[in-house]
Amino acid sequence: PDNVFGGTKEGYIMRFNNATTIPTAQWSTYVGGNSVEDFTAICLTPDKTKLAFSVYTATGGAAYPALVNAVDNTIAGSELLVGVINNQATVPAAFNVFSYLGGSGNEGENLNGGLEFPNDFRSCVVSADNTYFYVGGNTVSNNIPGTAGSSQPAIAGQYDMFVSRIALVGGAAGFKSTYLGGASNHDVIGGLAAD
């Protein structure tokens, strides 16, 4: 669905066969535009039919794949590119879901100037069940989409974590986000699991 390498780095997904000897690549796709994309997080749904993913993208990019069943259609600051693609032996013609995910600030990157983490620290994590996929990341945005009525609807510190639940078919139905963090300056996500 994304066969163009753009910018200086690009996220990608590669599917291998389940050979008992040496697995071979069946297909791959880029995930990104003409900016800098880093850190592809990916997971397989328990029924093994879908791959859910998240990719960090830096500011100023363009030429991203067309949005499909998006939960966030605005890109501002650094952002996460999130989506779903079929897990099949032949290359899928399109993403099932392709969306931006983030607020007006920066998501997925370290903004601490390298004092506690290296400057190139990136973080986004993904987990899935057979209905939803869950994306976690770091943010300085005070307007992550989908937080109304959540367990923590507002950012608490300078730099909080967030988790979003997105249907495997995308769109607004079932989409929800929450911040995670306290009043300290830096809360950084490290893992995410769906039960």
Solvent accessible surface area in square Angstrom, and as a share of the most:
residue,aa,sasa,rsa
1,P,51,0.32
2,D,13,0.07
3,N,135,0.69
4,V,103,0.59
5,F,107,0.44
6,G,13,0.13
7,G,38,0.36
8,T,108,0.63
9,K,101,0.43
10,E,21,0.09
11,G,4,0.04
12,Y,121,0.46
13,I,4,0.02
14,M,82,0.37
15,R,53,0.19
16,F,106,0.44
17,N,46,0.24
18,N,152,0.78
19,A,36,0.28
20,T,140,0.81
21,T,116,0.67
22,I,138,0.70
23,P,69,0.44
24,T,77,0.45
25,A,58,0.45
26,Q,70,0.31
27,W,17,0.06
28,S,56,0.36
29,T,7,0.04
30,Y,74,0.28
31,V,0,0.00
32,G,2,0.02
33,G,4,0.04
34,N,77,0.39
35,S,12,0.08
36,V,48,0.28
37,E,2,0.01
38,D,27,0.14
39,F,100,0.42
40,T,45,0.26
41,A,13,0.10
42,I,78,0.40
43,C,26,0.16
44,L,77,0.38
45,T,1,0.00
46,P,83,0.52
47,D,71,0.37
48,K,135,0.57
49,T,66,0.38
50,K,47,0.20
51,L,21,0.10
52,A,0,0.00
53,F,0,0.00
54,S,0,0.00
55,V,0,0.00
56,Y,2,0.01
57,T,0,0.00
58,A,23,0.18
59,T,80,0.47
60,G,82,0.79
61,G,21,0.20
62,A,53,0.41
63,A,81,0.63
64,Y,29,0.11
65,P,21,0.13
66,A,83,0.64
67,L,61,0.30
68,V,46,0.26
69,N,78,0.40
70,A,32,0.25
71,V,23,0.13
72,D,17,0.09
73,N,112,0.57
74,T,85,0.50
75,I,60,0.30
76,A,36,0.28
77,G,26,0.25
78,S,1,0.01
79,E,0,0.00
80,L,0,0.00
81,L,0,0.00
82,V,0,0.00
83,G,0,0.00
84,V,0,0.00
85,I,0,0.00
86,N,46,0.24
87,N,32,0.16
88,Q,60,0.27
89,A,60,0.46
90,T,98,0.57
91,V,82,0.47
92,P,6,0.03
93,A,102,0.79
94,A,60,0.46
95,F,9,0.04
96,N,44,0.22
97,V,0,0.00
98,F,0,0.00
99,S,0,0.00
100,Y,24,0.09
101,L,0,0.00
102,G,6,0.06
103,G,8,0.08
104,S,70,0.45
105,G,20,0.19
106,N,35,0.18
107,E,0,0.00
108,G,0,0.00
109,E,28,0.12
110,N,13,0.07
111,L,66,0.33
112,N,25,0.13
113,G,61,0.58
114,G,29,0.28
115,L,153,0.76
116,E,112,0.50
117,F,54,0.23
118,P,90,0.56
119,N,110,0.56
120,D,104,0.54
121,F,51,0.21
122,R,55,0.20
123,S,9,0.06
124,C,0,0.00
125,V,26,0.15
126,V,18,0.10
127,S,14,0.09
128,A,12,0.09
129,D,41,0.21
130,N,77,0.40
131,T,80,0.46
132,Y,48,0.18
133,F,0,0.00
134,Y,43,0.17
135,V,0,0.00
136,G,0,0.00
137,G,0,0.00
138,N,0,0.00
139,T,0,0.00
140,V,46,0.26
141,S,2,0.01
142,N,112,0.58
143,N,78,0.40
144,I,4,0.02
145,P,33,0.21
146,G,30,0.28
147,T,16,0.09
148,A,84,0.65
149,G,75,0.72
150,S,20,0.13
151,S,107,0.69
152,Q,42,0.19
153,P,71,0.45
154,A,62,0.48
155,I,40,0.20
156,A,51,0.40
157,G,14,0.14
158,Q,104,0.46
159,Y,2,0.01
160,D,0,0.00
161,M,40,0.18
162,F,0,0.00
163,V,25,0.15
164,S,0,0.00
165,R,84,0.31
166,I,0,0.00
167,A,8,0.07
168,L,14,0.07
169,V,113,0.65
170,G,5,0.05
171,G,22,0.21
172,A,89,0.69
173,A,83,0.64
174,G,27,0.26
175,F,31,0.13
176,K,77,0.33
177,S,2,0.01
178,T,25,0.14
179,Y,1,0.00
180,L,67,0.33
181,G,25,0.24
182,G,35,0.34
183,A,91,0.70
184,S,64,0.41
185,N,90,0.46
186,H,38,0.17
187,D,28,0.14
188,V,41,0.23
189,I,11,0.06
190,G,75,0.72
191,G,50,0.48
192,L,52,0.26
193,A,95,0.73
194,A,36,0.28
195,D,190,0.99
